[in-house]
Amino acid sequence: MRNYIIILLLFIAPASYGDDLTQTQINKEIAWQVLNAIDYGQTRDIANKCRTGEIYEQNPALGSCPDRDDLPRYFIISGIAHYALTKYFTNFRDDWQNVTLVFTAGIVTNNYRLGVKIDF
C-alpha cells in the first residue's frame, strides 16, 4: 500500500505546477474520466469472462486475466495520473487530451462491439 501512496504523490506533485485548464480542457478531462470509469466497468466484466476463456484482457499492464481486486487501484491511479499529466503538459495539453480521448473511446467502443458489459 505504501508504494501506491508514493506513486500517487509522484503524480499529484507535478499537477500543482501547470497552468489552469480552460473550460474546454476541463470538459475533455471529464469526458476522459467518464471513459476511464466505463473501461473499469468493462474490465471487471472481462475479469469474470476470462476465467471461462470467453474473452481476455488486452492491456499488458493488467495481464490477460486480471484480478478484480486489483482493478480499482489501477483505474484510480490511471485517473489521477491522467489529470496530473494533463495539468503538467502545458505546451501540448490539447494534443495529449485529444489523443487519449480518441484512444480510450476506441477501447471502450471495441469492448462494446465484442459484447463486453459494464459491471459495477
MODELLER restraints for C-alpha pairs under 7 A, 6 or more apart:
rsr = mdl.restraints
at = mdl.atoms
rsr.add(forms.Gaussian(group=physical.xy_distance, feature=features.Distance(at['CA:8:A'], at['CA:77:A']), mean=6.70, stdev=0.5))
rsr.add(forms.Gaussian(group=physical.xy_distance, feature=features.Distance(at['CA:11:A'], at['CA:81:A']), mean=5.54, stdev=0.5))
rsr.add(forms.Gaussian(group=physical.xy_distance, feature=features.Distance(at['CA:11:A'], at['CA:84:A']), mean=5.71, stdev=0.5))
rsr.add(forms.Gaussian(group=physical.xy_distance, feature=features.Distance(at['CA:12:A'], at['CA:84:A']), mean=5.82, stdev=0.5))
rsr.add(forms.Gaussian(group=physical.xy_distance, feature=features.Distance(at['CA:14:A'], at['CA:84:A']), mean=6.37, stdev=0.5))
rsr.add(forms.Gaussian(group=physical.xy_distance, feature=features.Distance(at['CA:14:A'], at['CA:88:A']), mean=5.90, stdev=0.5))
rsr.add(forms.Gaussian(group=physical.xy_distance, feature=features.Distance(at['CA:15:A'], at['CA:84:A']), mean=4.32, stdev=0.5))
rsr.add(forms.Gaussian(group=physical.xy_distance, feature=features.Distance(at['CA:15:A'], at['CA:85:A']), mean=6.77, stdev=0.5))
rsr.add(forms.Gaussian(group=physical.xy_distance, feature=features.Distance(at['CA:15:A'], at['CA:87:A']), mean=5.12, stdev=0.5))
rsr.add(forms.Gaussian(group=physical.xy_distance, feature=features.Distance(at['CA:15:A'], at['CA:88:A']), mean=5.46, stdev=0.5))
rsr.add(forms.Gaussian(group=physical.xy_distance, feature=features.Distance(at['CA:17:A'], at['CA:88:A']), mean=6.44, stdev=0.5))
rsr.add(forms.Gaussian(group=physical.xy_distance, feature=features.Distance(at['CA:18:A'], at['CA:87:A']), mean=4.95, stdev=0.5))
rsr.add(forms.Gaussian(group=physical.xy_distance, feature=features.Distance(at['CA:18:A'], at['CA:88:A']), mean=4.70, stdev=0.5))
rsr.add(forms.Gaussian(group=physical.xy_distance, feature=features.Distance(at['CA:18:A'], at['CA:90:A']), mean=6.05, stdev=0.5))
rsr.add(forms.Gaussian(group=physical.xy_distance, feature=features.Distance(at['CA:19:A'], at['CA:87:A']), mean=6.78, stdev=0.5))
rsr.add(forms.Gaussian(group=physical.xy_distance, feature=features.Distance(at['CA:19:A'], at['CA:90:A']), mean=6.41, stdev=0.5))
rsr.add(forms.Gaussian(group=physical.xy_distance, feature=features.Distance(at['CA:28:A'], at['CA:97:A']), mean=6.68, stdev=0.5))
rsr.add(forms.Gaussian(group=physical.xy_distance, feature=features.Distance(at['CA:32:A'], at['CA:101:A']), mean=5.61, stdev=0.5))
rsr.add(forms.Gaussian(group=physical.xy_distance, feature=features.Distance(at['CA:33:A'], at['CA:79:A']), mean=6.35, stdev=0.5))
rsr.add(forms.Gaussian(group=physical.xy_distance, feature=features.Distance(at['CA:35:A'], at['CA:104:A']), mean=6.59, stdev=0.5))
rsr.add(forms.Gaussian(group=physical.xy_distance, feature=features.Distance(at['CA:35:A'], at['CA:105:A']), mean=6.59, stdev=0.5))
rsr.add(forms.Gaussian(group=physical.xy_distance, feature=features.Distance(at['CA:38:A'], at['CA:118:A']), mean=6.58, stdev=0.5))
rsr.add(forms.Gaussian(group=physical.xy_distance, feature=features.Distance(at['CA:39:A'], at['CA:108:A']), mean=5.87, stdev=0.5))
rsr.add(forms.Gaussian(group=physical.xy_distance, feature=features.Distance(at['CA:40:A'], at['CA:75:A']), mean=6.44, stdev=0.5))
rsr.add(forms.Gaussian(group=physical.xy_distance, feature=features.Distance(at['CA:41:A'], at['CA:118:A']), mean=4.46, stdev=0.5))
rsr.add(forms.Gaussian(group=physical.xy_distance, feature=features.Distance(at['CA:41:A'], at['CA:119:A']), mean=4.59, stdev=0.5))
rsr.add(forms.Gaussian(group=physical.xy_distance, feature=features.Distance(at['CA:41:A'], at['CA:120:A']), mean=5.43, stdev=0.5))
rsr.add(forms.Gaussian(group=physical.xy_distance, feature=features.Distance(at['CA:42:A'], at['CA:116:A']), mean=5.98, stdev=0.5))
rsr.add(forms.Gaussian(group=physical.xy_distance, feature=features.Distance(at['CA:42:A'], at['CA:117:A']), mean=5.61, stdev=0.5))
rsr.add(forms.Gaussian(group=physical.xy_distance, feature=features.Distance(at['CA:42:A'], at['CA:118:A']), mean=4.52, stdev=0.5))
rsr.add(forms.Gaussian(group=physical.xy_distance, feature=features.Distance(at['CA:42:A'], at['CA:119:A']), mean=6.10, stdev=0.5))
rsr.add(forms.Gaussian(group=physical.xy_distance, feature=features.Distance(at['CA:44:A'], at['CA:68:A']), mean=6.11, stdev=0.5))
rsr.add(forms.Gaussian(group=physical.xy_distance, feature=features.Distance(at['CA:44:A'], at['CA:119:A']), mean=5.80, stdev=0.5))
rsr.add(forms.Gaussian(group=physical.xy_distance, feature=features.Distance(at['CA:45:A'], at['CA:116:A']), mean=6.51, stdev=0.5))
rsr.add(forms.Gaussian(group=physical.xy_distance, feature=features.Distance(at['CA:45:A'], at['CA:117:A']), mean=6.02, stdev=0.5))
rsr.add(forms.Gaussian(group=physical.xy_distance, feature=features.Distance(at['CA:45:A'], at['CA:118:A']), mean=6.43, stdev=0.5))
rsr.add(forms.Gaussian(group=physical.xy_distance, feature=features.Distance(at['CA:45:A'], at['CA:119:A']), mean=5.44, stdev=0.5))
rsr.add(forms.Gaussian(group=physical.xy_distance, feature=features.Distance(at['CA:46:A'], at['CA:55:A']), mean=6.47, stdev=0.5))
rsr.add(forms.Gaussian(group=physical.xy_distance, feature=features.Distance(at['CA:46:A'], at['CA:56:A']), mean=6.40, stdev=0.5))
rsr.add(forms.Gaussian(group=physical.xy_distance, feature=features.Distance(at['CA:46:A'], at['CA:57:A']), mean=6.34, stdev=0.5))
rsr.add(forms.Gaussian(group=physical.xy_distance, feature=features.Distance(at['CA:46:A'], at['CA:116:A']), mean=6.83, stdev=0.5))
rsr.add(forms.Gaussian(group=physical.xy_distance, feature=features.Distance(at['CA:47:A'], at['CA:65:A']), mean=5.70, stdev=0.5))
rsr.add(forms.Gaussian(group=physical.xy_distance, feature=features.Distance(at['CA:47:A'], at['CA:66:A']), mean=5.49, stdev=0.5))
rsr.add(forms.Gaussian(group=physical.xy_distance, feature=features.Distance(at['CA:47:A'], at['CA:67:A']), mean=6.51, stdev=0.5))
rsr.add(forms.Gaussian(group=physical.xy_distance, feature=features.Distance(at['CA:47:A'], at['CA:68:A']), mean=6.17, stdev=0.5))
rsr.add(forms.Gaussian(group=physical.xy_distance, feature=features.Distance(at['CA:49:A'], at['CA:55:A']), mean=5.87, stdev=0.5))
rsr.add(forms.Gaussian(group=physical.xy_distance, feature=features.Distance(at['CA:50:A'], at['CA:56:A']), mean=5.04, stdev=0.5))
rsr.add(forms.Gaussian(group=physical.xy_distance, feature=features.Distance(at['CA:50:A'], at['CA:65:A']), mean=5.53, stdev=0.5))
rsr.add(forms.Gaussian(group=physical.xy_distance, feature=features.Distance(at['CA:56:A'], at['CA:64:A']), mean=5.18, stdev=0.5))
rsr.add(forms.Gaussian(group=physical.xy_distance, feature=features.Distance(at['CA:56:A'], at['CA:65:A']), mean=6.05, stdev=0.5))
rsr.add(forms.Gaussian(group=physical.xy_distance, feature=features.Distance(at['CA:57:A'], at['CA:63:A']), mean=6.57, stdev=0.5))
rsr.add(forms.Gaussian(group=physical.xy_distance, feature=features.Distance(at['CA:57:A'], at['CA:64:A']), mean=4.53, stdev=0.5))
rsr.add(forms.Gaussian(group=physical.xy_distance, feature=features.Distance(at['CA:57:A'], at['CA:65:A']), mean=5.99, stdev=0.5))
rsr.add(forms.Gaussian(group=physical.xy_distance, feature=features.Distance(at['CA:58:A'], at['CA:64:A']), mean=6.20, stdev=0.5))
rsr.add(forms.Gaussian(group=physical.xy_distance, feature=features.Distance(at['CA:86:A'], at['CA:93:A']), mean=5.85, stdev=0.5))
